[in-house]
């Protein structure tokens, strides 16, 4: 066995000597863009703060690493449970996992093309032969023919076309790996965002129900004053109209809430009728206050979509080498060894042994321009992939800049909405007193009431925006997939010829 392994090792080494070079460009990982940043303004150390719920200041820790389970920072047991189930049962994620396995097997299959092929053949033929074929007379001859052969064929990868094809397959596998990481990130971000949207809708529904109660109470007051002759019938109708309009918004919010629950069920691989009743409220979610901000030089390494675009560029680079190799001579070596006998007993005798060996070379001369245009197409494909890579990098920086800007503005919007609610409450309370005293018209009271109702709903939306934009920042920075412990990824490179022959992998 040791001698056999050495023999095959010698064949492999010889093959590597023959295949010592690979035509086409050697891929180099694009460097991080020089001078790229997240905005013209210097990032402050923290956001401002606002009174009330979700008003805490958020600190930006530049250069701090991102936890792989970043969603746990929201301190929600139900949210953690939903994400755990989504990672196990989401069909889209399972499809991405299968795509990666398929790509890895394709790499293994392509690696096999670097080695000789060995095929065993066997046949038994019973044949009648006429002497007339040789111009003779006599009865036909009937005989049996037994044949066994082992065929060995090998095409030395002299110019590296096969190795470039293997490189392309490995780049495709790496692309699928980062597509899988992007699927993980998108799924977890969508689950958190859907939970926050549900919490926002529940908050808006609660505010609307409070508003309806206040409007019903106000309607009773207006009717009492109308009965006493101190209010007009138009005042009663205006209040009834306002109540009807507010009540009409409640079913729309409840519809959105039901649809949002359906979204969460689909993300976790459940059907709509499998809702287990997890409820999300803004009050039960904790706003993360310490936010990591990756250095711009690290962003291209952390974003799975950027890494996927990089592997597409790598694949396009390898395809140039494949196209160039197709223009060069192709060498083929074949050998057959076997036996041919008229009876089974004679098959393995020395006189039955047959063998042959052949070597051939083929140089493309004229293919109607196909090969040269394939090379040009490969070059154009590389240029397209390179432009797409740069565009992906630009969008990645834009995403981070948008999220950082939003987080700094959200708290100011929230503070303004808090002030607006306080002012609207005071104005509405004062207007009700003044209306009962007859010092203002009902139209003034109605305007104050509408301002109060709009301020209540806007406050809930401003609170939810801080949570949603925090999720957007974690997603824009890559989500810490490199720190995940629940995802096992095979980072090993494509197998070499020695690995394949010796069974080292």
Buried (B, 14 or more C-beta within 10 A) or exposed (E): EEEEEEEBBEBBEEBBEEBEEBBBBEBEEBEBBEEBBBEEEEBEEBBBEBEBBBBBEBBBEEEBEBBBBBBBBBEBEBBBEBBBBBBEEBEBBEEBBEBBEEBBEBBBEBBEBBBBEEEEEEEEEEEEEEEEEEEEEEEEEEEEEBBBBBBBBBBBBBBBBBBBBBBBBBBBBBBBBBBBBBBBBBBBBBBBBBBBBBBBBBBBBBBBBEBBEBBEEBBEBBBEBBEEEBBBEEBBEBBBEBBEEBBEBBEEBEEBBEEBBBBBBBBBBBEEEEBEEBEBEBEBBEBBBEBBBBEBEBBBBBBBBBBBBBBBBBBBBBBBBBBBBBBBEBBEBBBBBBBBBEEEEEBEEEEBEEEEEEEEEEEEEEEEEEBBEBBEEBBEBBEEBBEBBBEBBEBBBEBBBBBBBBBBBBBEBBBBBBEBBEEBBEBBEEBBEBBBEEEBEBEBBBBBBBBBBBBBBBBBBBBBBBBBBBBBBBBBBBBBBBEBEEEEEEEEEBBBBBBBBEEEE
